[in-house]
Amino acid sequence: MLPSKDHMPKISRQGTNRCFGCGLDNPIGLKLSFEQCDGRVMTEFTPSEWHQGWPGYVHGGILFTLLDEAMGYTFYPDGVDGVTAKAEVRFRRPAPIGEVLIVEAAVSKKTKRLIESRATISLRDGTLVAEGKALMYVVGMARKDGEARP
């Protein structure tokens, strides 16, 4: 479960309203909203029947999207824009439709052009559903208007 939202600053990205992961204007998107807490980013997501693979369970591609989006948000508060260069995921157990998923991610290593991030998805009781790590390629610094600078 996320800590009290009163103490967690929201991460705002302008110019991403059509993003499948976080875009609020994408009618088929996940509409994720991330918050910062103790050097990591966090969100909650409750999958519906539209997110299933096998009946009753979340599609693995949706789980990977949750991990990838969270890892992409780990460095955005520092003013960095990046894209996924390489990623891997390990699925630990099926995620049931209709149960809240807690997604957390943090930077684990940073160089000038590459950032390694790690993320997890858990159920409210702490049961690990999936974990991933990604190498993100830095494409620029974020401007205040949310557009990347080369």
N, C-alpha and C positions, 0 to 999 in steps of 0.2 A: 504494500500500500504506500502511496506517496505521502511524504510528510505534509504538514499543514501548508496549504497553498498560500497562506498569508506571508510566509517567509521565503517563498520561492519566486524569483523574478521570471516572468514569461520571456521567452525568446521570440522576438518579432522579426520576420523576414518579409520585407516588402518586395513586390515584383514576383511573388511565387504563388499567386492566387490560382493558377491552373495546375500546380504540381500535384501528381497523383497522391503523394504521401501527405503533404501539409496544406495543399491549396484549398482554401475555403470556397472558392468559386468553381471547383471541379465537382460536377454532380455525381460522378462515380468514384471519387477519391476517398481516401481514408480520413482526411481532415484532422490529422494529428496536430496537437499543440504541445510543444515542449517547454519544460521549465528547468532552471538550473538549481542544483543543490550540491554543495560540497564537491565541486569540481566535476560533476557529472550532469548529464541531461536525463530527464525522465518524462514519461508520458504514460497514460493509461489508454487502452483500446479495448472495446467490447465487440468482438466479431459477430456478424449476423449470418444468416443462411446464405447471403450473397457472397460470403468470403470462404465458403466451404469447398473442400476437395471431396474426400469420401464423406458420405452423409454423417452429419454430426461433428465433423472435425474441420479445423481451419486448413485451407490449402497451404502447402509448404511455400509457395511463391509469395503469398501474403505475409507469412512469418518472416521470410527473407526480406521483404520490403520494409517491414517494421524495423528489423535490425539495421538495414542499410540506411534508412532515413535517420534513425537515432545516431548512427555513427557519423553521418554527414552533419549533424547538428552539434557534435562535440566541439568543433573548432570555430563555428560561426560566431559565437559570442566574442571571440578574440579578433573579429574583423577579417577573418580568412574565408575565402570561397574555395571549394574544392570539389572534385568529382571522384568517384570510385575507380581506382585503377585495378584493384584485385581484392577479392573477398572470398571468405569461406564461412560455411555455417555447419553447425552440428545440431541436429534435431535430437532432443533427449526423450521426448514423449509427445504424443498427439495433444493438440490444444483443442478443447471442446468449444463448439459454437456457443455463444451466449455467456461465457465466463470472462470476467475482466482479466486482461493481460497487462502486466506491468513491464514496461520496456525501459531499460537503463543503459547508458553508454558513457564511456570516458575515453580520453586520449591516453594511450599507453606509451607513445614515443613520437617525437617530433623532430624533423630536420627542416631545412629551408624550403624544400620542394615536396616533401612527403610527410604525411601524418598517419600513424597507425592508431586505429581506434578499436575498442572491444565493446561488445554489447551483449545483453542477456534479455530474455523474455521469461517471465515467471508468472505463475498463478498467484492470486492473493495470499494463499497459504505458504508461499515461498517455493513451491515446487518448480524446478527449472524445466522449461519447455524447450528452449533453444538458446544457443550462444553462437556468437560470430566474431570474426575479426576482419578488418579491412585495412588496406593500404589506400590512402586517399592522396590524389595528386593535387597540389595547390595550383589553382588557376589564377588567383589574384586576391587582392584585398577587397573586402566589401566596402562599398560606399554607403553613405547614409540613406540613399534612395533605394538600396537593396540590389543595385546592379553591380556586376563584377568589373573590376579594373584589371586590364592585362598586366 
